[in-house]
Amino acid sequence: MTRSRRPPAKRPRASEAPDGPTATEPATRLPRRRTVLVDLAIMIGAFAAASGGAELAGAANLGTALSFGQIAFALAAFYVFMRR
């Protein structure tokens, strides 16, 4: 007894591919320039918030407050890099 095999499904050629979003490219993808600006805003915002918070919490001097800002910037940069 022999089984009948279906032929493999035909893949569309590149010229026949649909122009819409695919599984690898979501429909809600932001333009590249905008995502870079959002990433920069996250990192700079973290720096400013941590520096300001340290200053308001009574840091000994501005250098100490900026050190906390630098740590927050590094953590935010790590977040931005790992998110992609």
mmCIF file of the N, C-alpha and C atoms, coordinates in Angstrom:
data_MODEL
# 
_entry.id   MODEL 
# 
loop_
_atom_site.group_PDB 
_atom_site.id 
_atom_site.type_symbol 
_atom_site.label_atom_id 
_atom_site.label_alt_id 
_atom_site.label_comp_id 
_atom_site.label_asym_id 
_atom_site.label_entity_id 
_atom_site.label_seq_id 
_atom_site.pdbx_PDB_ins_code 
_atom_site.Cartn_x 
_atom_site.Cartn_y 
_atom_site.Cartn_z 
_atom_site.occupancy 
_atom_site.B_iso_or_equiv 
_atom_site.pdbx_formal_charge 
_atom_site.auth_seq_id 
_atom_site.auth_comp_id 
_atom_site.auth_asym_id 
_atom_site.auth_atom_id 
_atom_site.pdbx_PDB_model_num 
ATOM 1   N N  . MET A 1 1  ? 0.841  -1.155 0.000  1.00 0.00 ? 1  MET A N  1 
ATOM 2   C CA . MET A 1 1  ? 0.000  0.000  0.000  1.00 0.00 ? 1  MET A CA 1 
ATOM 3   C C  . MET A 1 1  ? 0.902  1.239  0.000  1.00 0.00 ? 1  MET A C  1 
ATOM 4   N N  . THR A 1 2  ? 0.659  2.109  -0.897 1.00 0.00 ? 2  THR A N  1 
ATOM 5   C CA . THR A 1 2  ? 1.474  3.313  -0.980 1.00 0.00 ? 2  THR A CA 1 
ATOM 6   C C  . THR A 1 2  ? 0.643  4.518  -0.575 1.00 0.00 ? 2  THR A C  1 
ATOM 7   N N  . ARG A 1 3  ? 1.326  5.411  0.058  1.00 0.00 ? 3  ARG A N  1 
ATOM 8   C CA . ARG A 1 3  ? 0.655  6.653  0.471  1.00 0.00 ? 3  ARG A CA 1 
ATOM 9   C C  . ARG A 1 3  ? 0.907  7.713  -0.581 1.00 0.00 ? 3  ARG A C  1 
ATOM 10  N N  . SER A 1 4  ? -0.063 8.539  -0.775 1.00 0.00 ? 4  SER A N  1 
ATOM 11  C CA . SER A 1 4  ? 0.159  9.644  -1.710 1.00 0.00 ? 4  SER A CA 1 
ATOM 12  C C  . SER A 1 4  ? 0.727  10.816 -0.924 1.00 0.00 ? 4  SER A C  1 
ATOM 13  N N  . ARG A 1 5  ? 1.802  11.387 -1.440 1.00 0.00 ? 5  ARG A N  1 
ATOM 14  C CA . ARG A 1 5  ? 2.426  12.541 -0.779 1.00 0.00 ? 5  ARG A CA 1 
ATOM 15  C C  . ARG A 1 5  ? 2.000  13.807 -1.477 1.00 0.00 ? 5  ARG A C  1 
ATOM 16  N N  . ARG A 1 6  ? 1.754  14.804 -0.677 1.00 0.00 ? 6  ARG A N  1 
ATOM 17  C CA . ARG A 1 6  ? 1.457  16.109 -1.264 1.00 0.00 ? 6  ARG A CA 1 
ATOM 18  C C  . ARG A 1 6  ? 2.741  16.765 -1.692 1.00 0.00 ? 6  ARG A C  1 
ATOM 19  N N  . PRO A 1 7  ? 2.704  17.483 -2.783 1.00 0.00 ? 7  PRO A N  1 
ATOM 20  C CA . PRO A 1 7  ? 3.913  18.221 -3.158 1.00 0.00 ? 7  PRO A CA 1 
ATOM 21  C C  . PRO A 1 7  ? 4.160  19.341 -2.154 1.00 0.00 ? 7  PRO A C  1 
ATOM 22  N N  . PRO A 1 8  ? 5.425  19.737 -1.975 1.00 0.00 ? 8  PRO A N  1 
ATOM 23  C CA . PRO A 1 8  ? 5.702  20.812 -1.015 1.00 0.00 ? 8  PRO A CA 1 
ATOM 24  C C  . PRO A 1 8  ? 5.004  22.105 -1.435 1.00 0.00 ? 8  PRO A C  1 
ATOM 25  N N  . ALA A 1 9  ? 4.641  22.885 -0.426 1.00 0.00 ? 9  ALA A N  1 
ATOM 26  C CA . ALA A 1 9  ? 3.950  24.150 -0.699 1.00 0.00 ? 9  ALA A CA 1 
ATOM 27  C C  . ALA A 1 9  ? 4.882  25.088 -1.454 1.00 0.00 ? 9  ALA A C  1 
ATOM 28  N N  . LYS A 1 10 ? 4.310  25.762 -2.421 1.00 0.00 ? 10 LYS A N  1 
ATOM 29  C CA . LYS A 1 10 ? 5.101  26.672 -3.233 1.00 0.00 ? 10 LYS A CA 1 
ATOM 30  C C  . LYS A 1 10 ? 5.249  28.003 -2.506 1.00 0.00 ? 10 LYS A C  1 
ATOM 31  N N  . ARG A 1 11 ? 6.499  28.439 -2.341 1.00 0.00 ? 11 ARG A N  1 
ATOM 32  C CA . ARG A 1 11 ? 6.752  29.734 -1.708 1.00 0.00 ? 11 ARG A CA 1 
ATOM 33  C C  . ARG A 1 11 ? 6.677  30.829 -2.752 1.00 0.00 ? 11 ARG A C  1 
ATOM 34  N N  . PRO A 1 12 ? 6.133  31.989 -2.383 1.00 0.00 ? 12 PRO A N  1 
ATOM 35  C CA . PRO A 1 12 ? 6.096  33.083 -3.364 1.00 0.00 ? 12 PRO A CA 1 
ATOM 36  C C  . PRO A 1 12 ? 7.496  33.624 -3.612 1.00 0.00 ? 12 PRO A C  1 
ATOM 37  N N  . ARG A 1 13 ? 7.735  34.031 -4.826 1.00 0.00 ? 13 ARG A N  1 
ATOM 38  C CA . ARG A 1 13 ? 9.020  34.643 -5.152 1.00 0.00 ? 13 ARG A CA 1 
ATOM 39  C C  . ARG A 1 13 ? 9.091  36.016 -4.538 1.00 0.00 ? 13 ARG A C  1 
ATOM 40  N N  . ALA A 1 14 ? 10.299 36.587 -4.508 1.00 0.00 ? 14 ALA A N  1 
ATOM 41  C CA . ALA A 1 14 ? 10.478 37.917 -3.930 1.00 0.00 ? 14 ALA A CA 1 
ATOM 42  C C  . ALA A 1 14 ? 9.628  38.940 -4.649 1.00 0.00 ? 14 ALA A C  1 
ATOM 43  N N  . SER A 1 15 ? 9.477  38.779 -5.964 1.00 0.00 ? 15 SER A N  1 
ATOM 44  C CA . SER A 1 15 ? 8.672  39.740 -6.719 1.00 0.00 ? 15 SER A CA 1 
ATOM 45  C C  . SER A 1 15 ? 7.188  39.565 -6.450 1.00 0.00 ? 15 SER A C  1 
ATOM 46  N N  . GLU A 1 16 ? 6.783  38.383 -5.972 1.00 0.00 ? 16 GLU A N  1 
ATOM 47  C CA . GLU A 1 16 ? 5.386  38.113 -5.678 1.00 0.00 ? 16 GLU A CA 1 
ATOM 48  C C  . GLU A 1 16 ? 5.033  38.327 -4.207 1.00 0.00 ? 16 GLU A C  1 
ATOM 49  N N  . ALA A 1 17 ? 6.024  38.641 -3.381 1.00 0.00 ? 17 ALA A N  1 
ATOM 50  C CA . ALA A 1 17 ? 5.799  38.779 -1.946 1.00 0.00 ? 17 ALA A CA 1 
ATOM 51  C C  . ALA A 1 17 ? 4.902  39.980 -1.665 1.00 0.00 ? 17 ALA A C  1 
ATOM 52  N N  . PRO A 1 18 ? 4.044  39.876 -0.663 1.00 0.00 ? 18 PRO A N  1 
ATOM 53  C CA . PRO A 1 18 ? 3.182  41.011 -0.331 1.00 0.00 ? 18 PRO A CA 1 
ATOM 54  C C  . PRO A 1 18 ? 3.998  42.179 0.213  1.00 0.00 ? 18 PRO A C  1 
ATOM 55  N N  . ASP A 1 19 ? 3.496  43.375 0.011  1.00 0.00 ? 19 ASP A N  1 
ATOM 56  C CA . ASP A 1 19 ? 4.202  44.569 0.466  1.00 0.00 ? 19 ASP A CA 1 
ATOM 57  C C  . ASP A 1 19 ? 3.939  44.893 1.931  1.00 0.00 ? 19 ASP A C  1 
ATOM 58  N N  . GLY A 1 20 ? 2.975  44.276 2.550  1.00 0.00 ? 20 GLY A N  1 
ATOM 59  C CA . GLY A 1 20 ? 2.615  44.578 3.936  1.00 0.00 ? 20 GLY A CA 1 
ATOM 60  C C  . GLY A 1 20 ? 3.625  44.026 4.918  1.00 0.00 ? 20 GLY A C  1 
ATOM 61  N N  . PRO A 1 21 ? 3.356  44.205 6.222  1.00 0.00 ? 21 PRO A N  1 
ATOM 62  C CA . PRO A 1 21 ? 4.277  43.715 7.251  1.00 0.00 ? 21 PRO A CA 1 
ATOM 63  C C  . PRO A 1 21 ? 4.318  42.191 7.257  1.00 0.00 ? 21 PRO A C  1 
ATOM 64  N N  . THR A 1 22 ? 5.471  41.659 7.607  1.00 0.00 ? 22 THR A N  1 
ATOM 65  C CA . THR A 1 22 ? 5.653  40.215 7.685  1.00 0.00 ? 22 THR A CA 1 
ATOM 66  C C  . THR A 1 22 ? 5.827  39.815 9.142  1.00 0.00 ? 22 THR A C  1 
ATOM 67  N N  . ALA A 1 23 ? 6.076  38.539 9.364  1.00 0.00 ? 23 ALA A N  1 
ATOM 68  C CA . ALA A 1 23 ? 6.258  38.062 10.734 1.00 0.00 ? 23 ALA A CA 1 
ATOM 69  C C  . ALA A 1 23 ? 7.515  38.635 11.364 1.00 0.00 ? 23 ALA A C  1 
ATOM 70  N N  . THR A 1 24 ? 8.511  38.973 10.549 1.00 0.00 ? 24 THR A N  1 
ATOM 71  C CA . THR A 1 24 ? 9.752  39.512 11.098 1.00 0.00 ? 24 THR A CA 1 
ATOM 72  C C  . THR A 1 24 ? 9.708  41.016 11.267 1.00 0.00 ? 24 THR A C  1 
ATOM 73  N N  . GLU A 1 25 ? 8.717  41.667 10.685 1.00 0.00 ? 25 GLU A N  1 
ATOM 74  C CA . GLU A 1 25 ? 8.611  43.124 10.770 1.00 0.00 ? 25 GLU A CA 1 
ATOM 75  C C  . GLU A 1 25 ? 7.212  43.493 11.241 1.00 0.00 ? 25 GLU A C  1 
ATOM 76  N N  . PRO A 1 26 ? 7.053  43.855 12.513 1.00 0.00 ? 26 PRO A N  1 
ATOM 77  C CA . PRO A 1 26 ? 5.724  44.167 13.013 1.00 0.00 ? 26 PRO A CA 1 
ATOM 78  C C  . PRO A 1 26 ? 5.139  45.426 12.359 1.00 0.00 ? 26 PRO A C  1 
ATOM 79  N N  . ALA A 1 27 ? 3.829  45.507 12.348 1.00 0.00 ? 27 ALA A N  1 
ATOM 80  C CA . ALA A 1 27 ? 3.154  46.621 11.694 1.00 0.00 ? 27 ALA A CA 1 
ATOM 81  C C  . ALA A 1 27 ? 3.332  47.930 12.458 1.00 0.00 ? 27 ALA A C  1 
ATOM 82  N N  . THR A 1 28 ? 3.603  47.859 13.756 1.00 0.00 ? 28 THR A N  1 
ATOM 83  C CA . THR A 1 28 ? 3.701  49.070 14.574 1.00 0.00 ? 28 THR A CA 1 
ATOM 84  C C  . THR A 1 28 ? 5.136  49.533 14.751 1.00 0.00 ? 28 THR A C  1 
ATOM 85  N N  . ARG A 1 29 ? 6.013  49.176 13.871 1.00 0.00 ? 29 ARG A N  1 
ATOM 86  C CA . ARG A 1 29 ? 7.424  49.546 13.981 1.00 0.00 ? 29 ARG A CA 1 
ATOM 87  C C  . ARG A 1 29 ? 7.588  51.051 13.765 1.00 0.00 ? 29 ARG A C  1 
ATOM 88  N N  . LEU A 1 30 ? 8.308  51.697 14.684 1.00 0.00 ? 30 LEU A N  1 
ATOM 89  C CA . LEU A 1 30 ? 8.554  53.127 14.567 1.00 0.00 ? 30 LEU A CA 1 
ATOM 90  C C  . LEU A 1 30 ? 9.685  53.389 13.582 1.00 0.00 ? 30 LEU A C  1 
ATOM 91  N N  . PRO A 1 31 ? 9.698  54.573 12.989 1.00 0.00 ? 31 PRO A N  1 
ATOM 92  C CA . PRO A 1 31 ? 10.831 54.918 12.131 1.00 0.00 ? 31 PRO A CA 1 
ATOM 93  C C  . PRO A 1 31 ? 12.129 54.894 12.931 1.00 0.00 ? 31 PRO A C  1 
ATOM 94  N N  . ARG A 1 32 ? 13.234 54.546 12.277 1.00 0.00 ? 32 ARG A N  1 
ATOM 95  C CA . ARG A 1 32 ? 14.505 54.363 12.967 1.00 0.00 ? 32 ARG A CA 1 
ATOM 96  C C  . ARG A 1 32 ? 14.938 55.623 13.702 1.00 0.00 ? 32 ARG A C  1 
ATOM 97  N N  . ARG A 1 33 ? 14.757 56.784 13.096 1.00 0.00 ? 33 ARG A N  1 
ATOM 98  C CA . ARG A 1 33 ? 15.180 58.032 13.734 1.00 0.00 ? 33 ARG A CA 1 
ATOM 99  C C  . ARG A 1 33 ? 14.423 58.260 15.041 1.00 0.00 ? 33 ARG A C  1 
ATOM 100 N N  . ARG A 1 34 ? 13.161 57.933 15.042 1.00 0.00 ? 34 ARG A N  1 
ATOM 101 C CA . ARG A 1 34 ? 12.358 58.136 16.245 1.00 0.00 ? 34 ARG A CA 1 
ATOM 102 C C  . ARG A 1 34 ? 12.782 57.201 17.367 1.00 0.00 ? 34 ARG A C  1 
ATOM 103 N N  . THR A 1 35 ? 13.111 55.963 17.045 1.00 0.00 ? 35 THR A N  1 
ATOM 104 C CA . THR A 1 35 ? 13.529 55.033 18.096 1.00 0.00 ? 35 THR A CA 1 
ATOM 105 C C  . THR A 1 35 ? 14.859 55.463 18.707 1.00 0.00 ? 35 THR A C  1 
ATOM 106 N N  . VAL A 1 36 ? 15.755 56.017 17.887 1.00 0.00 ? 36 VAL A N  1 
ATOM 107 C CA . VAL A 1 36 ? 17.031 56.502 18.419 1.00 0.00 ? 36 VAL A CA 1 
ATOM 108 C C  . VAL A 1 36 ? 16.779 57.670 19.367 1.00 0.00 ? 36 VAL A C  1 
ATOM 109 N N  . LEU A 1 37 ? 15.877 58.556 19.001 1.00 0.00 ? 37 LEU A N  1 
ATOM 110 C CA . LEU A 1 37 ? 15.565 59.699 19.871 1.00 0.00 ? 37 LEU A CA 1 
ATOM 111 C C  . LEU A 1 37 ? 14.917 59.237 21.175 1.00 0.00 ? 37 LEU A C  1 
ATOM 112 N N  . VAL A 1 38 ? 14.075 58.246 21.105 1.00 0.00 ? 38 VAL A N  1 
ATOM 113 C CA . VAL A 1 38 ? 13.449 57.710 22.328 1.00 0.00 ? 38 VAL A CA 1 
ATOM 114 C C  . VAL A 1 38 ? 14.511 57.078 23.223 1.00 0.00 ? 38 VAL A C  1 
ATOM 115 N N  . ASP A 1 39 ? 15.430 56.320 22.632 1.00 0.00 ? 39 ASP A N  1 
ATOM 116 C CA . ASP A 1 39 ? 16.498 55.696 23.409 1.00 0.00 ? 39 ASP A CA 1 
ATOM 117 C C  . ASP A 1 39 ? 17.375 56.749 24.088 1.00 0.00 ? 39 ASP A C  1 
ATOM 118 N N  . LEU A 1 40 ? 17.730 57.802 23.359 1.00 0.00 ? 40 LEU A N  1 
ATOM 119 C CA . LEU A 1 40 ? 18.522 58.889 23.953 1.00 0.00 ? 40 LEU A CA 1 
ATOM 120 C C  . LEU A 1 40 ? 17.756 59.582 25.071 1.00 0.00 ? 40 LEU A C  1 
ATOM 121 N N  . ALA A 1 41 ? 16.467 59.787 24.871 1.00 0.00 ? 41 ALA A N  1 
ATOM 122 C CA . ALA A 1 41 ? 15.657 60.431 25.905 1.00 0.00 ? 41 ALA A CA 1 
ATOM 123 C C  . ALA A 1 41 ? 15.613 59.586 27.171 1.00 0.00 ? 41 ALA A C  1 
ATOM 124 N N  . ILE A 1 42 ? 15.537 58.267 27.027 1.00 0.00 ? 42 ILE A N  1 
ATOM 125 C CA . ILE A 1 42 ? 15.537 57.379 28.196 1.00 0.00 ? 42 ILE A CA 1 
ATOM 126 C C  . ILE A 1 42 ? 16.842 57.523 28.966 1.00 0.00 ? 42 ILE A C  1 
ATOM 127 N N  . MET A 1 43 ? 17.965 57.497 28.251 1.00 0.00 ? 43 MET A N  1 
ATOM 128 C CA . MET A 1 43 ? 19.270 57.539 28.919 1.00 0.00 ? 43 MET A CA 1 
ATOM 129 C C  . MET A 1 43 ? 19.537 58.907 29.552 1.00 0.00 ? 43 MET A C  1 
ATOM 130 N N  . ILE A 1 44 ? 19.248 59.984 28.825 1.00 0.00 ? 44 ILE A N  1 
ATOM 131 C CA . ILE A 1 44 ? 19.483 61.325 29.371 1.00 0.00 ? 44 ILE A CA 1 
ATOM 132 C C  . ILE A 1 44 ? 18.514 61.620 30.508 1.00 0.00 ? 44 ILE A C  1 
ATOM 133 N N  . GLY A 1 45 ? 17.286 61.146 30.380 1.00 0.00 ? 45 GLY A N  1 
ATOM 134 C CA . GLY A 1 45 ? 16.313 61.328 31.461 1.00 0.00 ? 45 GLY A CA 1 
ATOM 135 C C  . GLY A 1 45 ? 16.724 60.610 32.730 1.00 0.00 ? 45 GLY A C  1 
ATOM 136 N N  . ALA A 1 46 ? 17.278 59.410 32.581 1.00 0.00 ? 46 ALA A N  1 
ATOM 137 C CA . ALA A 1 46 ? 17.758 58.676 33.756 1.00 0.00 ? 46 ALA A CA 1 
ATOM 138 C C  . ALA A 1 46 ? 18.900 59.426 34.424 1.00 0.00 ? 46 ALA A C  1 
ATOM 139 N N  . PHE A 1 47 ? 19.807 59.984 33.624 1.00 0.00 ? 47 PHE A N  1 
ATOM 140 C CA . PHE A 1 47 ? 20.926 60.746 34.175 1.00 0.00 ? 47 PHE A CA 1 
ATOM 141 C C  . PHE A 1 47 ? 20.419 61.969 34.948 1.00 0.00 ? 47 PHE A C  1 
ATOM 142 N N  . ALA A 1 48 ? 19.508 62.716 34.334 1.00 0.00 ? 48 ALA A N  1 
ATOM 143 C CA . ALA A 1 48 ? 18.996 63.929 34.970 1.00 0.00 ? 48 ALA A CA 1 
ATOM 144 C C  . ALA A 1 48 ? 18.197 63.612 36.233 1.00 0.00 ? 48 ALA A C  1 
ATOM 145 N N  . ALA A 1 49 ? 17.371 62.585 36.167 1.00 0.00 ? 49 ALA A N  1 
ATOM 146 C CA . ALA A 1 49 ? 16.545 62.233 37.328 1.00 0.00 ? 49 ALA A CA 1 
ATOM 147 C C  . ALA A 1 49 ? 17.407 61.762 38.501 1.00 0.00 ? 49 ALA A C  1 
ATOM 148 N N  . ALA A 1 50 ? 18.403 60.941 38.221 1.00 0.00 ? 50 ALA A N  1 
ATOM 149 C CA . ALA A 1 50 ? 19.258 60.439 39.307 1.00 0.00 ? 50 ALA A CA 1 
ATOM 150 C C  . ALA A 1 50 ? 20.128 61.552 39.877 1.00 0.00 ? 50 ALA A C  1 
ATOM 151 N N  . SER A 1 51 ? 20.649 62.422 39.013 1.00 0.00 ? 51 SER A N  1 
ATOM 152 C CA . SER A 1 51 ? 21.466 63.541 39.509 1.00 0.00 ? 51 SER A CA 1 
ATOM 153 C C  . SER A 1 51 ? 20.629 64.490 40.347 1.00 0.00 ? 51 SER A C  1 
ATOM 154 N N  . GLY A 1 52 ? 19.457 64.830 39.847 1.00 0.00 ? 52 GLY A N  1 
ATOM 155 C CA . GLY A 1 52 ? 18.568 65.716 40.609 1.00 0.00 ? 52 GLY A CA 1 
ATOM 156 C C  . GLY A 1 52 ? 18.103 65.089 41.911 1.00 0.00 ? 52 GLY A C  1 
ATOM 157 N N  . GLY A 1 53 ? 17.789 63.804 41.863 1.00 0.00 ? 53 GLY A N  1 
ATOM 158 C CA . GLY A 1 53 ? 17.363 63.114 43.086 1.00 0.00 ? 53 GLY A CA 1 
ATOM 159 C C  . GLY A 1 53 ? 18.460 63.044 44.122 1.00 0.00 ? 53 GLY A C  1 
ATOM 160 N N  . ALA A 1 54 ? 19.677 62.803 43.674 1.00 0.00 ? 54 ALA A N  1 
ATOM 161 C CA . ALA A 1 54 ? 20.797 62.766 44.617 1.00 0.00 ? 54 ALA A CA 1 
ATOM 162 C C  . ALA A 1 54 ? 21.059 64.140 45.208 1.00 0.00 ? 54 ALA A C  1 
ATOM 163 N N  . GLU A 1 55 ? 20.929 65.171 44.384 1.00 0.00 ? 55 GLU A N  1 
ATOM 164 C CA . GLU A 1 55 ? 21.139 66.544 44.877 1.00 0.00 ? 55 GLU A CA 1 
ATOM 165 C C  . GLU A 1 55 ? 20.069 66.916 45.901 1.00 0.00 ? 55 GLU A C  1 
ATOM 166 N N  . LEU A 1 56 ? 18.826 66.552 45.618 1.00 0.00 ? 56 LEU A N  1 
ATOM 167 C CA . LEU A 1 56 ? 17.744 66.842 46.558 1.00 0.00 ? 56 LEU A CA 1 
ATOM 168 C C  . LEU A 1 56 ? 17.848 66.004 47.830 1.00 0.00 ? 56 LEU A C  1 
ATOM 169 N N  . ALA A 1 57 ? 18.427 64.820 47.713 1.00 0.00 ? 57 ALA A N  1 
ATOM 170 C CA . ALA A 1 57 ? 18.583 63.951 48.885 1.00 0.00 ? 57 ALA A CA 1 
ATOM 171 C C  . ALA A 1 57 ? 19.733 64.388 49.780 1.00 0.00 ? 57 ALA A C  1 
ATOM 172 N N  . GLY A 1 58 ? 20.494 65.392 49.314 1.00 0.00 ? 58 GLY A N  1 
ATOM 173 C CA . GLY A 1 58 ? 21.545 65.930 50.169 1.00 0.00 ? 58 GLY A CA 1 
ATOM 174 C C  . GLY A 1 58 ? 22.935 65.423 49.845 1.00 0.00 ? 58 GLY A C  1 
ATOM 175 N N  . ALA A 1 59 ? 23.228 65.252 48.576 1.00 0.00 ? 59 ALA A N  1 
ATOM 176 C CA . ALA A 1 59 ? 24.579 64.833 48.196 1.00 0.00 ? 59 ALA A CA 1 
ATOM 177 C C  . ALA A 1 59 ? 25.584 65.880 48.688 1.00 0.00 ? 59 ALA A C  1 
ATOM 178 N N  . ALA A 1 60 ? 26.772 65.426 49.042 1.00 0.00 ? 60 ALA A N  1 
ATOM 179 C CA . ALA A 1 60 ? 27.786 66.319 49.618 1.00 0.00 ? 60 ALA A CA 1 
ATOM 180 C C  . ALA A 1 60 ? 28.172 67.443 48.659 1.00 0.00 ? 60 ALA A C  1 
ATOM 181 N N  . ASN A 1 61 ? 28.255 67.142 47.371 1.00 0.00 ? 61 ASN A N  1 
ATOM 182 C CA . ASN A 1 61 ? 28.568 68.172 46.376 1.00 0.00 ? 61 ASN A CA 1 
ATOM 183 C C  . ASN A 1 61 ? 28.021 67.739 45.022 1.00 0.00 ? 61 ASN A C  1 
ATOM 184 N N  . LEU A 1 62 ? 28.172 68.575 44.019 1.00 0.00 ? 62 LEU A N  1 
ATOM 185 C CA . LEU A 1 62 ? 27.628 68.287 42.699 1.00 0.00 ? 62 LEU A CA 1 
ATOM 186 C C  . LEU A 1 62 ? 28.318 67.086 42.061 1.00 0.00 ? 62 LEU A C  1 
ATOM 187 N N  . GLY A 1 63 ? 29.591 66.892 42.330 1.00 0.00 ? 63 GLY A N  1 
ATOM 188 C CA . GLY A 1 63 ? 30.310 65.747 41.772 1.00 0.00 ? 63 GLY A CA 1 
ATOM 189 C C  . GLY A 1 63 ? 29.731 64.424 42.235 1.00 0.00 ? 63 GLY A C  1 
ATOM 190 N N  . THR A 1 64 ? 29.345 64.360 43.488 1.00 0.00 ? 64 THR A N  1 
ATOM 191 C CA . THR A 1 64 ? 28.735 63.141 44.018 1.00 0.00 ? 64 THR A CA 1 
ATOM 192 C C  . THR A 1 64 ? 27.389 62.888 43.344 1.00 0.00 ? 64 THR A C  1 
ATOM 193 N N  . ALA A 1 65 ? 26.604 63.948 43.176 1.00 0.00 ? 65 ALA A N  1 
ATOM 194 C CA . ALA A 1 65 ? 25.304 63.808 42.529 1.00 0.00 ? 65 ALA A CA 1 
ATOM 195 C C  . ALA A 1 65 ? 25.466 63.357 41.077 1.00 0.00 ? 65 ALA A C  1 
ATOM 196 N N  . LEU A 1 66 ? 26.453 63.921 40.388 1.00 0.00 ? 66 LEU A N  1 
ATOM 197 C CA . LEU A 1 66 ? 26.672 63.523 38.999 1.00 0.00 ? 66 LEU A CA 1 
ATOM 198 C C  . LEU A 1 66 ? 27.189 62.092 38.886 1.00 0.00 ? 66 LEU A C  1 
ATOM 199 N N  . SER A 1 67 ? 27.865 61.608 39.917 1.00 0.00 ? 67 SER A N  1 
ATOM 200 C CA . SER A 1 67 ? 28.298 60.206 39.922 1.00 0.00 ? 67 SER A CA 1 
ATOM 201 C C  . SER A 1 67 ? 27.099 59.267 39.941 1.00 0.00 ? 67 SER A C  1 
ATOM 202 N N  . PHE A 1 68 ? 26.101 59.619 40.738 1.00 0.00 ? 68 PHE A N  1 
ATOM 203 C CA . PHE A 1 68 ? 24.869 58.825 40.749 1.00 0.00 ? 68 PHE A CA 1 
ATOM 204 C C  . PHE A 1 68 ? 24.170 58.917 39.398 1.00 0.00 ? 68 PHE A C  1 
ATOM 205 N N  . GLY A 1 69 ? 24.207 60.080 38.781 1.00 0.00 ? 69 GLY A N  1 
ATOM 206 C CA . GLY A 1 69 ? 23.638 60.225 37.442 1.00 0.00 ? 69 GLY A CA 1 
ATOM 207 C C  . GLY A 1 69 ? 24.353 59.355 36.428 1.00 0.00 ? 69 GLY A C  1 
ATOM 208 N N  . GLN A 1 70 ? 25.661 59.261 36.556 1.00 0.00 ? 70 GLN A N  1 
ATOM 209 C CA . GLN A 1 70 ? 26.449 58.428 35.639 1.00 0.00 ? 70 GLN A CA 1 
ATOM 210 C C  . GLN A 1 70 ? 26.091 56.947 35.804 1.00 0.00 ? 70 GLN A C  1 
ATOM 211 N N  . ILE A 1 71 ? 25.891 56.528 37.028 1.00 0.00 ? 71 ILE A N  1 
ATOM 212 C CA . ILE A 1 71 ? 25.496 55.135 37.271 1.00 0.00 ? 71 ILE A CA 1 
ATOM 213 C C  . ILE A 1 71 ? 24.122 54.866 36.659 1.00 0.00 ? 71 ILE A C  1 
ATOM 214 N N  . ALA A 1 72 ? 23.195 55.809 36.839 1.00 0.00 ? 72 ALA A N  1 
ATOM 215 C CA . ALA A 1 72 ? 21.856 55.640 36.266 1.00 0.00 ? 72 ALA A CA 1 
ATOM 216 C C  . ALA A 1 72 ? 21.906 55.636 34.740 1.00 0.00 ? 72 ALA A C  1 
ATOM 217 N N  . PHE A 1 73 ? 22.766 56.471 34.156 1.00 0.00 ? 73 PHE A N  1 
ATOM 218 C CA . PHE A 1 73 ? 22.920 56.493 32.704 1.00 0.00 ? 73 PHE A CA 1 
ATOM 219 C C  . PHE A 1 73 ? 23.426 55.141 32.202 1.00 0.00 ? 73 PHE A C  1 
ATOM 220 N N  . ALA A 1 74 ? 24.391 54.561 32.902 1.00 0.00 ? 74 ALA A N  1 
ATOM 221 C CA . ALA A 1 74 ? 24.927 53.257 32.493 1.00 0.00 ? 74 ALA A CA 1 
ATOM 222 C C  . ALA A 1 74 ? 23.854 52.172 32.578 1.00 0.00 ? 74 ALA A C  1 
ATOM 223 N N  . LEU A 1 75 ? 23.045 52.196 33.627 1.00 0.00 ? 75 LEU A N  1 
ATOM 224 C CA . LEU A 1 75 ? 21.963 51.222 33.753 1.00 0.00 ? 75 LEU A CA 1 
ATOM 225 C C  . LEU A 1 75 ? 20.914 51.407 32.659 1.00 0.00 ? 75 LEU A C  1 
ATOM 226 N N  . ALA A 1 76 ? 20.595 52.666 32.344 1.00 0.00 ? 76 ALA A N  1 
ATOM 227 C CA . ALA A 1 76 ? 19.626 52.933 31.283 1.00 0.00 ? 76 ALA A CA 1 
ATOM 228 C C  . ALA A 1 76 ? 20.178 52.510 29.920 1.00 0.00 ? 76 ALA A C  1 
ATOM 229 N N  . ALA A 1 77 ? 21.463 52.739 29.692 1.00 0.00 ? 77 ALA A N  1 
ATOM 230 C CA . ALA A 1 77 ? 22.086 52.312 28.430 1.00 0.00 ? 77 ALA A CA 1 
ATOM 231 C C  . ALA A 1 77 ? 22.047 50.788 28.320 1.00 0.00 ? 77 ALA A C  1 
ATOM 232 N N  . PHE A 1 78 ? 22.312 50.089 29.405 1.00 0.00 ? 78 PHE A N  1 
ATOM 233 C CA . PHE A 1 78 ? 22.230 48.633 29.413 1.00 0.00 ? 78 PHE A CA 1 
ATOM 234 C C  . PHE A 1 78 ? 20.814 48.176 29.073 1.00 0.00 ? 78 PHE A C  1 
ATOM 235 N N  . TYR A 1 79 ? 19.825 48.836 29.659 1.00 0.00 ? 79 TYR A N  1 
ATOM 236 C CA . TYR A 1 79 ? 18.422 48.519 29.364 1.00 0.00 ? 79 TYR A CA 1 
ATOM 237 C C  . TYR A 1 79 ? 18.109 48.717 27.875 1.00 0.00 ? 79 TYR A C  1 
ATOM 238 N N  . VAL A 1 80 ? 18.562 49.852 27.331 1.00 0.00 ? 80 VAL A N  1 
ATOM 239 C CA . VAL A 1 80 ? 18.292 50.155 25.920 1.00 0.00 ? 80 VAL A CA 1 
ATOM 240 C C  . VAL A 1 80 ? 18.976 49.133 25.018 1.00 0.00 ? 80 VAL A C  1 
ATOM 241 N N  . PHE A 1 81 ? 20.208 48.744 25.326 1.00 0.00 ? 81 PHE A N  1 
ATOM 242 C CA . PHE A 1 81 ? 20.927 47.786 24.492 1.00 0.00 ? 81 PHE A CA 1 
ATOM 243 C C  . PHE A 1 81 ? 20.299 46.397 24.572 1.00 0.00 ? 81 PHE A C  1 
ATOM 244 N N  . MET A 1 82 ? 19.851 45.988 25.747 1.00 0.00 ? 82 MET A N  1 
ATOM 245 C CA . MET A 1 82 ? 19.293 44.650 25.911 1.00 0.00 ? 82 MET A CA 1 
ATOM 246 C C  . MET A 1 82 ? 17.877 44.556 25.358 1.00 0.00 ? 82 MET A C  1 
ATOM 247 N N  . ARG A 1 83 ? 17.196 45.673 25.287 1.00 0.00 ? 83 ARG A N  1 
ATOM 248 C CA . ARG A 1 83 ? 15.825 45.670 24.781 1.00 0.00 ? 83 ARG A CA 1 
ATOM 249 C C  . ARG A 1 83 ? 15.803 45.323 23.290 1.00 0.00 ? 83 ARG A C  1 
ATOM 250 N N  . ARG A 1 84 ? 16.841 45.648 22.561 1.00 0.00 ? 84 ARG A N  1 
ATOM 251 C CA . ARG A 1 84 ? 16.872 45.386 21.117 1.00 0.00 ? 84 ARG A CA 1 
ATOM 252 C C  . ARG A 1 84 ? 17.304 44.010 20.856 1.00 0.00 ? 84 ARG A C  1 
# 
